């Protein structure tokens, strides 16, 4: 449902939440290697997240990406909106450009409740909450 860019963004932010601090910044290359994703692609995603204030960054020697306390309050829906756009959750599940309640695709009405439930779940989940669960369950990203 989410683009590969969005999936990488979510994983990268969660990686930063678990592994990086203001005093211990992490470079895009390190994050990309840990997540096994293309480094230049992830660097652009992290820069976009930083421009929108969803992650913190600093340039120069010793620079990199990290999360401050306010960054831990970012929700998954904010990350999704930043990367895939505000209409990502309302897009047609089949990818049809003309799908709507007036002109529904074959799955439109069945997908509405699923998308609504997923949207509610995502809106309430902060990066900090998810990071705590990842740490406590020792999940890999």
Chimera marker file (.cmm) of the C-alpha trace (Angstrom):
<marker_set name="trace">
<marker id="1" x="0.000" y="0.000" z="0.000" r="1" g="1" b="0" radius="0.5"/>
<marker id="2" x="2.889" y="2.344" z="0.729" r="1" g="1" b="0" radius="0.5"/>
<marker id="3" x="5.615" y="3.124" z="-1.765" r="1" g="1" b="0" radius="0.5"/>
<marker id="4" x="9.067" y="1.649" z="-1.307" r="1" g="1" b="0" radius="0.5"/>
<marker id="5" x="10.285" y="5.165" z="-0.450" r="1" g="1" b="0" radius="0.5"/>
<marker id="6" x="7.729" y="5.384" z="2.335" r="1" g="1" b="0" radius="0.5"/>
<marker id="7" x="8.645" y="1.954" z="3.685" r="1" g="1" b="0" radius="0.5"/>
<marker id="8" x="12.314" y="2.956" z="3.722" r="1" g="1" b="0" radius="0.5"/>
<marker id="9" x="11.435" y="6.234" z="5.452" r="1" g="1" b="0" radius="0.5"/>
<marker id="10" x="9.492" y="4.496" z="8.210" r="1" g="1" b="0" radius="0.5"/>
<marker id="11" x="12.237" y="1.942" z="8.782" r="1" g="1" b="0" radius="0.5"/>
<marker id="12" x="14.938" y="4.639" z="8.766" r="1" g="1" b="0" radius="0.5"/>
<marker id="13" x="13.121" y="6.822" z="11.291" r="1" g="1" b="0" radius="0.5"/>
<marker id="14" x="12.573" y="3.827" z="13.554" r="1" g="1" b="0" radius="0.5"/>
<marker id="15" x="16.234" y="2.893" z="13.195" r="1" g="1" b="0" radius="0.5"/>
<marker id="16" x="17.212" y="6.408" z="14.251" r="1" g="1" b="0" radius="0.5"/>
<marker id="17" x="14.797" y="6.247" z="17.184" r="1" g="1" b="0" radius="0.5"/>
<marker id="18" x="16.452" y="3.068" z="18.412" r="1" g="1" b="0" radius="0.5"/>
<marker id="19" x="20.092" y="3.847" z="17.565" r="1" g="1" b="0" radius="0.5"/>
<marker id="20" x="20.814" y="7.582" z="17.289" r="1" g="1" b="0" radius="0.5"/>
<marker id="21" x="20.872" y="10.466" z="19.770" r="1" g="1" b="0" radius="0.5"/>
<marker id="22" x="21.867" y="14.140" z="19.496" r="1" g="1" b="0" radius="0.5"/>
<marker id="23" x="25.265" y="13.238" z="20.917" r="1" g="1" b="0" radius="0.5"/>
<marker id="24" x="25.536" y="10.162" z="18.661" r="1" g="1" b="0" radius="0.5"/>
<marker id="25" x="24.430" y="11.105" z="15.152" r="1" g="1" b="0" radius="0.5"/>
<marker id="26" x="24.145" y="8.504" z="12.418" r="1" g="1" b="0" radius="0.5"/>
<marker id="27" x="25.060" y="8.972" z="8.771" r="1" g="1" b="0" radius="0.5"/>
<marker id="28" x="22.719" y="8.015" z="5.945" r="1" g="1" b="0" radius="0.5"/>
<marker id="29" x="25.220" y="5.433" z="4.722" r="1" g="1" b="0" radius="0.5"/>
<marker id="30" x="25.255" y="3.689" z="8.109" r="1" g="1" b="0" radius="0.5"/>
<marker id="31" x="21.450" y="3.619" z="8.231" r="1" g="1" b="0" radius="0.5"/>
<marker id="32" x="21.274" y="2.304" z="4.661" r="1" g="1" b="0" radius="0.5"/>
<marker id="33" x="23.767" y="-0.466" z="5.407" r="1" g="1" b="0" radius="0.5"/>
<marker id="34" x="21.927" y="-1.487" z="8.576" r="1" g="1" b="0" radius="0.5"/>
<marker id="35" x="18.606" y="-1.613" z="6.723" r="1" g="1" b="0" radius="0.5"/>
<marker id="36" x="20.093" y="-3.085" z="3.538" r="1" g="1" b="0" radius="0.5"/>
<marker id="37" x="18.672" y="-0.333" z="1.306" r="1" g="1" b="0" radius="0.5"/>
<marker id="38" x="20.354" y="1.815" z="-1.384" r="1" g="1" b="0" radius="0.5"/>
<marker id="39" x="22.412" y="4.528" z="0.314" r="1" g="1" b="0" radius="0.5"/>
<marker id="40" x="21.915" y="7.446" z="-2.144" r="1" g="1" b="0" radius="0.5"/>
<marker id="41" x="18.177" y="6.782" z="-2.245" r="1" g="1" b="0" radius="0.5"/>
<marker id="42" x="17.891" y="6.674" z="1.542" r="1" g="1" b="0" radius="0.5"/>
<marker id="43" x="20.008" y="9.827" z="1.889" r="1" g="1" b="0" radius="0.5"/>
<marker id="44" x="17.465" y="11.746" z="-0.218" r="1" g="1" b="0" radius="0.5"/>
<marker id="45" x="14.597" y="10.345" z="1.852" r="1" g="1" b="0" radius="0.5"/>
<marker id="46" x="16.292" y="11.346" z="5.122" r="1" g="1" b="0" radius="0.5"/>
<marker id="47" x="16.987" y="14.828" z="3.757" r="1" g="1" b="0" radius="0.5"/>
<marker id="48" x="13.322" y="15.201" z="2.827" r="1" g="1" b="0" radius="0.5"/>
<marker id="49" x="12.265" y="14.111" z="6.325" r="1" g="1" b="0" radius="0.5"/>
<marker id="50" x="14.737" y="16.599" z="7.846" r="1" g="1" b="0" radius="0.5"/>
<marker id="51" x="13.431" y="19.462" z="5.647" r="1" g="1" b="0" radius="0.5"/>
<marker id="52" x="9.929" y="18.733" z="6.935" r="1" g="1" b="0" radius="0.5"/>
<marker id="53" x="11.091" y="18.662" z="10.553" r="1" g="1" b="0" radius="0.5"/>
<marker id="54" x="10.379" y="14.979" z="11.117" r="1" g="1" b="0" radius="0.5"/>
<marker id="55" x="13.997" y="14.075" z="11.919" r="1" g="1" b="0" radius="0.5"/>
<marker id="56" x="16.909" y="16.219" z="13.043" r="1" g="1" b="0" radius="0.5"/>
<marker id="57" x="20.213" y="16.546" z="11.249" r="1" g="1" b="0" radius="0.5"/>
<marker id="58" x="23.484" y="18.404" z="11.375" r="1" g="1" b="0" radius="0.5"/>
<marker id="59" x="26.059" y="18.964" z="8.663" r="1" g="1" b="0" radius="0.5"/>
<marker id="60" x="29.814" y="18.734" z="8.736" r="1" g="1" b="0" radius="0.5"/>
<marker id="61" x="32.267" y="16.525" z="10.574" r="1" g="1" b="0" radius="0.5"/>
<marker id="62" x="30.445" y="14.539" z="13.210" r="1" g="1" b="0" radius="0.5"/>
<marker id="63" x="27.143" y="15.367" z="11.553" r="1" g="1" b="0" radius="0.5"/>
<marker id="64" x="24.361" y="13.046" z="10.627" r="1" g="1" b="0" radius="0.5"/>
<marker id="65" x="20.772" y="12.242" z="11.462" r="1" g="1" b="0" radius="0.5"/>
<marker id="66" x="19.215" y="11.770" z="14.886" r="1" g="1" b="0" radius="0.5"/>
<marker id="67" x="15.982" y="12.255" z="16.773" r="1" g="1" b="0" radius="0.5"/>
<marker id="68" x="15.324" y="14.827" z="19.439" r="1" g="1" b="0" radius="0.5"/>
<marker id="69" x="12.562" y="14.477" z="22.011" r="1" g="1" b="0" radius="0.5"/>
<marker id="70" x="10.027" y="16.278" z="19.789" r="1" g="1" b="0" radius="0.5"/>
<marker id="71" x="10.927" y="14.001" z="16.845" r="1" g="1" b="0" radius="0.5"/>
<marker id="72" x="9.798" y="11.007" z="18.914" r="1" g="1" b="0" radius="0.5"/>
<marker id="73" x="6.281" y="12.508" z="18.898" r="1" g="1" b="0" radius="0.5"/>
<marker id="74" x="6.080" y="12.342" z="15.090" r="1" g="1" b="0" radius="0.5"/>
<marker id="75" x="3.348" y="9.961" z="13.952" r="1" g="1" b="0" radius="0.5"/>
<marker id="76" x="3.507" y="7.394" z="11.199" r="1" g="1" b="0" radius="0.5"/>
<marker id="77" x="0.852" y="9.350" z="9.323" r="1" g="1" b="0" radius="0.5"/>
<marker id="78" x="3.162" y="12.403" z="9.252" r="1" g="1" b="0" radius="0.5"/>
<marker id="79" x="5.945" y="10.301" z="7.709" r="1" g="1" b="0" radius="0.5"/>
<marker id="80" x="3.562" y="8.804" z="5.158" r="1" g="1" b="0" radius="0.5"/>
<marker id="81" x="2.176" y="12.246" z="4.249" r="1" g="1" b="0" radius="0.5"/>
<marker id="82" x="5.708" y="13.600" z="3.829" r="1" g="1" b="0" radius="0.5"/>
<marker id="83" x="6.896" y="10.829" z="1.512" r="1" g="1" b="0" radius="0.5"/>
<marker id="84" x="3.791" y="9.561" z="-0.306" r="1" g="1" b="0" radius="0.5"/>
<marker id="85" x="1.625" y="12.682" z="-0.031" r="1" g="1" b="0" radius="0.5"/>
<marker id="86" x="-1.541" y="13.435" z="1.877" r="1" g="1" b="0" radius="0.5"/>
<marker id="87" x="-3.690" y="11.394" z="-0.518" r="1" g="1" b="0" radius="0.5"/>
<marker id="88" x="-1.789" y="8.145" z="-0.014" r="1" g="1" b="0" radius="0.5"/>
<marker id="89" x="-4.371" y="6.666" z="2.343" r="1" g="1" b="0" radius="0.5"/>
<marker id="90" x="-7.282" y="7.615" z="0.106" r="1" g="1" b="0" radius="0.5"/>
<marker id="91" x="-5.740" y="6.366" z="-3.142" r="1" g="1" b="0" radius="0.5"/>
<marker id="92" x="-7.337" y="3.524" z="-5.062" r="1" g="1" b="0" radius="0.5"/>
<marker id="93" x="-6.061" y="0.119" z="-3.927" r="1" g="1" b="0" radius="0.5"/>
<marker id="94" x="-5.791" y="-0.908" z="-7.581" r="1" g="1" b="0" radius="0.5"/>
<marker id="95" x="-4.002" y="2.312" z="-8.498" r="1" g="1" b="0" radius="0.5"/>
<marker id="96" x="-6.752" y="3.520" z="-10.813" r="1" g="1" b="0" radius="0.5"/>
<marker id="97" x="-6.747" y="7.310" z="-11.235" r="1" g="1" b="0" radius="0.5"/>
<marker id="98" x="-10.532" y="7.635" z="-11.619" r="1" g="1" b="0" radius="0.5"/>
<marker id="99" x="-11.680" y="5.545" z="-8.634" r="1" g="1" b="0" radius="0.5"/>
<marker id="100" x="-14.174" y="7.268" z="-6.305" r="1" g="1" b="0" radius="0.5"/>
<marker id="101" x="-17.476" y="6.557" z="-4.566" r="1" g="1" b="0" radius="0.5"/>
<marker id="102" x="-19.227" y="7.843" z="-7.702" r="1" g="1" b="0" radius="0.5"/>
<marker id="103" x="-16.995" y="5.801" z="-10.029" r="1" g="1" b="0" radius="0.5"/>
<marker id="104" x="-15.748" y="2.890" z="-7.882" r="1" g="1" b="0" radius="0.5"/>
<marker id="105" x="-13.222" y="0.264" z="-8.883" r="1" g="1" b="0" radius="0.5"/>
<marker id="106" x="-14.188" y="-3.385" z="-8.178" r="1" g="1" b="0" radius="0.5"/>
<marker id="107" x="-12.562" y="-3.242" z="-4.715" r="1" g="1" b="0" radius="0.5"/>
<marker id="108" x="-13.458" y="0.323" z="-3.720" r="1" g="1" b="0" radius="0.5"/>
<marker id="109" x="-16.161" y="-0.326" z="-1.127" r="1" g="1" b="0" radius="0.5"/>
<marker id="110" x="-14.467" y="-3.407" z="0.343" r="1" g="1" b="0" radius="0.5"/>
<marker id="111" x="-11.235" y="-1.453" z="0.762" r="1" g="1" b="0" radius="0.5"/>
<marker id="112" x="-12.859" y="1.552" z="2.479" r="1" g="1" b="0" radius="0.5"/>
<marker id="113" x="-13.185" y="-0.064" z="5.912" r="1" g="1" b="0" radius="0.5"/>
<marker id="114" x="-9.717" y="-1.556" z="5.684" r="1" g="1" b="0" radius="0.5"/>
<marker id="115" x="-8.145" y="1.793" z="4.770" r="1" g="1" b="0" radius="0.5"/>
<marker id="116" x="-10.146" y="3.620" z="7.426" r="1" g="1" b="0" radius="0.5"/>
<marker id="117" x="-9.007" y="1.197" z="10.121" r="1" g="1" b="0" radius="0.5"/>
<marker id="118" x="-5.399" y="1.347" z="8.983" r="1" g="1" b="0" radius="0.5"/>
<marker id="119" x="-5.498" y="5.140" z="8.913" r="1" g="1" b="0" radius="0.5"/>
<marker id="120" x="-6.803" y="5.288" z="12.500" r="1" g="1" b="0" radius="0.5"/>
<marker id="121" x="-4.124" y="2.863" z="13.657" r="1" g="1" b="0" radius="0.5"/>
<marker id="122" x="-1.325" y="4.788" z="11.965" r="1" g="1" b="0" radius="0.5"/>
<marker id="123" x="-2.439" y="8.255" z="13.112" r="1" g="1" b="0" radius="0.5"/>
<marker id="124" x="-2.168" y="7.300" z="16.758" r="1" g="1" b="0" radius="0.5"/>
<marker id="125" x="1.254" y="5.671" z="16.598" r="1" g="1" b="0" radius="0.5"/>
<marker id="126" x="4.248" y="7.823" z="17.400" r="1" g="1" b="0" radius="0.5"/>
<marker id="127" x="7.831" y="7.023" z="16.526" r="1" g="1" b="0" radius="0.5"/>
<marker id="128" x="8.665" y="6.940" z="20.232" r="1" g="1" b="0" radius="0.5"/>
<marker id="129" x="5.919" y="4.411" z="21.016" r="1" g="1" b="0" radius="0.5"/>
<marker id="130" x="6.979" y="2.149" z="18.178" r="1" g="1" b="0" radius="0.5"/>
<marker id="131" x="10.660" y="2.405" z="19.106" r="1" g="1" b="0" radius="0.5"/>
<marker id="132" x="9.892" y="1.249" z="22.653" r="1" g="1" b="0" radius="0.5"/>
<marker id="133" x="8.047" y="-1.787" z="21.266" r="1" g="1" b="0" radius="0.5"/>
<marker id="134" x="10.898" y="-2.568" z="18.869" r="1" g="1" b="0" radius="0.5"/>
<marker id="135" x="13.418" y="-2.391" z="21.708" r="1" g="1" b="0" radius="0.5"/>
<marker id="136" x="11.349" y="-4.430" z="24.180" r="1" g="1" b="0" radius="0.5"/>
<marker id="137" x="10.593" y="-7.170" z="21.648" r="1" g="1" b="0" radius="0.5"/>
<marker id="138" x="14.109" y="-7.036" z="20.179" r="1" g="1" b="0" radius="0.5"/>
<marker id="139" x="12.727" y="-6.709" z="16.652" r="1" g="1" b="0" radius="0.5"/>
<marker id="140" x="15.012" y="-6.157" z="13.713" r="1" g="1" b="0" radius="0.5"/>
<marker id="141" x="14.360" y="-3.388" z="11.240" r="1" g="1" b="0" radius="0.5"/>
<link id1="1" id2="2" r="1" g="1" b="0" radius="0.2"/>
<link id1="2" id2="3" r="1" g="1" b="0" radius="0.2"/>
<link id1="3" id2="4" r="1" g="1" b="0" radius="0.2"/>
<link id1="4" id2="5" r="1" g="1" b="0" radius="0.2"/>
<link id1="5" id2="6" r="1" g="1" b="0" radius="0.2"/>
<link id1="6" id2="7" r="1" g="1" b="0" radius="0.2"/>
<link id1="7" id2="8" r="1" g="1" b="0" radius="0.2"/>
<link id1="8" id2="9" r="1" g="1" b="0" radius="0.2"/>
<link id1="9" id2="10" r="1" g="1" b="0" radius="0.2"/>
<link id1="10" id2="11" r="1" g="1" b="0" radius="0.2"/>
<link id1="11" id2="12" r="1" g="1" b="0" radius="0.2"/>
<link id1="12" id2="13" r="1" g="1" b="0" radius="0.2"/>
<link id1="13" id2="14" r="1" g="1" b="0" radius="0.2"/>
<link id1="14" id2="15" r="1" g="1" b="0" radius="0.2"/>
<link id1="15" id2="16" r="1" g="1" b="0" radius="0.2"/>
<link id1="16" id2="17" r="1" g="1" b="0" radius="0.2"/>
<link id1="17" id2="18" r="1" g="1" b="0" radius="0.2"/>
<link id1="18" id2="19" r="1" g="1" b="0" radius="0.2"/>
<link id1="19" id2="20" r="1" g="1" b="0" radius="0.2"/>
<link id1="20" id2="21" r="1" g="1" b="0" radius="0.2"/>
<link id1="21" id2="22" r="1" g="1" b="0" radius="0.2"/>
<link id1="22" id2="23" r="1" g="1" b="0" radius="0.2"/>
<link id1="23" id2="24" r="1" g="1" b="0" radius="0.2"/>
<link id1="24" id2="25" r="1" g="1" b="0" radius="0.2"/>
<link id1="25" id2="26" r="1" g="1" b="0" radius="0.2"/>
<link id1="26" id2="27" r="1" g="1" b="0" radius="0.2"/>
<link id1="27" id2="28" r="1" g="1" b="0" radius="0.2"/>
<link id1="28" id2="29" r="1" g="1" b="0" radius="0.2"/>
<link id1="29" id2="30" r="1" g="1" b="0" radius="0.2"/>
<link id1="30" id2="31" r="1" g="1" b="0" radius="0.2"/>
<link id1="31" id2="32" r="1" g="1" b="0" radius="0.2"/>
<link id1="32" id2="33" r="1" g="1" b="0" radius="0.2"/>
<link id1="33" id2="34" r="1" g="1" b="0" radius="0.2"/>
<link id1="34" id2="35" r="1" g="1" b="0" radius="0.2"/>
<link id1="35" id2="36" r="1" g="1" b="0" radius="0.2"/>
<link id1="36" id2="37" r="1" g="1" b="0" radius="0.2"/>
<link id1="37" id2="38" r="1" g="1" b="0" radius="0.2"/>
<link id1="38" id2="39" r="1" g="1" b="0" radius="0.2"/>
<link id1="39" id2="40" r="1" g="1" b="0" radius="0.2"/>
<link id1="40" id2="41" r="1" g="1" b="0" radius="0.2"/>
<link id1="41" id2="42" r="1" g="1" b="0" radius="0.2"/>
<link id1="42" id2="43" r="1" g="1" b="0" radius="0.2"/>
<link id1="43" id2="44" r="1" g="1" b="0" radius="0.2"/>
<link id1="44" id2="45" r="1" g="1" b="0" radius="0.2"/>
<link id1="45" id2="46" r="1" g="1" b="0" radius="0.2"/>
<link id1="46" id2="47" r="1" g="1" b="0" radius="0.2"/>
<link id1="47" id2="48" r="1" g="1" b="0" radius="0.2"/>
<link id1="48" id2="49" r="1" g="1" b="0" radius="0.2"/>
<link id1="49" id2="50" r="1" g="1" b="0" radius="0.2"/>
<link id1="50" id2="51" r="1" g="1" b="0" radius="0.2"/>
<link id1="51" id2="52" r="1" g="1" b="0" radius="0.2"/>
<link id1="52" id2="53" r="1" g="1" b="0" radius="0.2"/>
<link id1="53" id2="54" r="1" g="1" b="0" radius="0.2"/>
<link id1="54" id2="55" r="1" g="1" b="0" radius="0.2"/>
<link id1="55" id2="56" r="1" g="1" b="0" radius="0.2"/>
<link id1="56" id2="57" r="1" g="1" b="0" radius="0.2"/>
<link id1="57" id2="58" r="1" g="1" b="0" radius="0.2"/>
<link id1="58" id2="59" r="1" g="1" b="0" radius="0.2"/>
<link id1="59" id2="60" r="1" g="1" b="0" radius="0.2"/>
<link id1="60" id2="61" r="1" g="1" b="0" radius="0.2"/>
<link id1="61" id2="62" r="1" g="1" b="0" radius="0.2"/>
<link id1="62" id2="63" r="1" g="1" b="0" radius="0.2"/>
<link id1="63" id2="64" r="1" g="1" b="0" radius="0.2"/>
<link id1="64" id2="65" r="1" g="1" b="0" radius="0.2"/>
<link id1="65" id2="66" r="1" g="1" b="0" radius="0.2"/>
<link id1="66" id2="67" r="1" g="1" b="0" radius="0.2"/>
<link id1="67" id2="68" r="1" g="1" b="0" radius="0.2"/>
<link id1="68" id2="69" r="1" g="1" b="0" radius="0.2"/>
<link id1="69" id2="70" r="1" g="1" b="0" radius="0.2"/>
<link id1="70" id2="71" r="1" g="1" b="0" radius="0.2"/>
<link id1="71" id2="72" r="1" g="1" b="0" radius="0.2"/>
<link id1="72" id2="73" r="1" g="1" b="0" radius="0.2"/>
<link id1="73" id2="74" r="1" g="1" b="0" radius="0.2"/>
<link id1="74" id2="75" r="1" g="1" b="0" radius="0.2"/>
<link id1="75" id2="76" r="1" g="1" b="0" radius="0.2"/>
<link id1="76" id2="77" r="1" g="1" b="0" radius="0.2"/>
<link id1="77" id2="78" r="1" g="1" b="0" radius="0.2"/>
<link id1="78" id2="79" r="1" g="1" b="0" radius="0.2"/>
<link id1="79" id2="80" r="1" g="1" b="0" radius="0.2"/>
<link id1="80" id2="81" r="1" g="1" b="0" radius="0.2"/>
<link id1="81" id2="82" r="1" g="1" b="0" radius="0.2"/>
<link id1="82" id2="83" r="1" g="1" b="0" radius="0.2"/>
<link id1="83" id2="84" r="1" g="1" b="0" radius="0.2"/>
<link id1="84" id2="85" r="1" g="1" b="0" radius="0.2"/>
<link id1="85" id2="86" r="1" g="1" b="0" radius="0.2"/>
<link id1="86" id2="87" r="1" g="1" b="0" radius="0.2"/>
<link id1="87" id2="88" r="1" g="1" b="0" radius="0.2"/>
<link id1="88" id2="89" r="1" g="1" b="0" radius="0.2"/>
<link id1="89" id2="90" r="1" g="1" b="0" radius="0.2"/>
<link id1="90" id2="91" r="1" g="1" b="0" radius="0.2"/>
<link id1="91" id2="92" r="1" g="1" b="0" radius="0.2"/>
<link id1="92" id2="93" r="1" g="1" b="0" radius="0.2"/>
<link id1="93" id2="94" r="1" g="1" b="0" radius="0.2"/>
<link id1="94" id2="95" r="1" g="1" b="0" radius="0.2"/>
<link id1="95" id2="96" r="1" g="1" b="0" radius="0.2"/>
<link id1="96" id2="97" r="1" g="1" b="0" radius="0.2"/>
<link id1="97" id2="98" r="1" g="1" b="0" radius="0.2"/>
<link id1="98" id2="99" r="1" g="1" b="0" radius="0.2"/>
<link id1="99" id2="100" r="1" g="1" b="0" radius="0.2"/>
<link id1="100" id2="101" r="1" g="1" b="0" radius="0.2"/>
<link id1="101" id2="102" r="1" g="1" b="0" radius="0.2"/>
<link id1="102" id2="103" r="1" g="1" b="0" radius="0.2"/>
<link id1="103" id2="104" r="1" g="1" b="0" radius="0.2"/>
<link id1="104" id2="105" r="1" g="1" b="0" radius="0.2"/>
<link id1="105" id2="106" r="1" g="1" b="0" radius="0.2"/>
<link id1="106" id2="107" r="1" g="1" b="0" radius="0.2"/>
<link id1="107" id2="108" r="1" g="1" b="0" radius="0.2"/>
<link id1="108" id2="109" r="1" g="1" b="0" radius="0.2"/>
<link id1="109" id2="110" r="1" g="1" b="0" radius="0.2"/>
<link id1="110" id2="111" r="1" g="1" b="0" radius="0.2"/>
<link id1="111" id2="112" r="1" g="1" b="0" radius="0.2"/>
<link id1="112" id2="113" r="1" g="1" b="0" radius="0.2"/>
<link id1="113" id2="114" r="1" g="1" b="0" radius="0.2"/>
<link id1="114" id2="115" r="1" g="1" b="0" radius="0.2"/>
<link id1="115" id2="116" r="1" g="1" b="0" radius="0.2"/>
<link id1="116" id2="117" r="1" g="1" b="0" radius="0.2"/>
<link id1="117" id2="118" r="1" g="1" b="0" radius="0.2"/>
<link id1="118" id2="119" r="1" g="1" b="0" radius="0.2"/>
<link id1="119" id2="120" r="1" g="1" b="0" radius="0.2"/>
<link id1="120" id2="121" r="1" g="1" b="0" radius="0.2"/>
<link id1="121" id2="122" r="1" g="1" b="0" radius="0.2"/>
<link id1="122" id2="123" r="1" g="1" b="0" radius="0.2"/>
<link id1="123" id2="124" r="1" g="1" b="0" radius="0.2"/>
<link id1="124" id2="125" r="1" g="1" b="0" radius="0.2"/>
<link id1="125" id2="126" r="1" g="1" b="0" radius="0.2"/>
<link id1="126" id2="127" r="1" g="1" b="0" radius="0.2"/>
<link id1="127" id2="128" r="1" g="1" b="0" radius="0.2"/>
<link id1="128" id2="129" r="1" g="1" b="0" radius="0.2"/>
<link id1="129" id2="130" r="1" g="1" b="0" radius="0.2"/>
<link id1="130" id2="131" r="1" g="1" b="0" radius="0.2"/>
<link id1="131" id2="132" r="1" g="1" b="0" radius="0.2"/>
<link id1="132" id2="133" r="1" g="1" b="0" radius="0.2"/>
<link id1="133" id2="134" r="1" g="1" b="0" radius="0.2"/>
<link id1="134" id2="135" r="1" g="1" b="0" radius="0.2"/>
<link id1="135" id2="136" r="1" g="1" b="0" radius="0.2"/>
<link id1="136" id2="137" r="1" g="1" b="0" radius="0.2"/>
<link id1="137" id2="138" r="1" g="1" b="0" radius="0.2"/>
<link id1="138" id2="139" r="1" g="1" b="0" radius="0.2"/>
<link id1="139" id2="140" r="1" g="1" b="0" radius="0.2"/>
<link id1="140" id2="141" r="1" g="1" b="0" radius="0.2"/>
</marker_set>
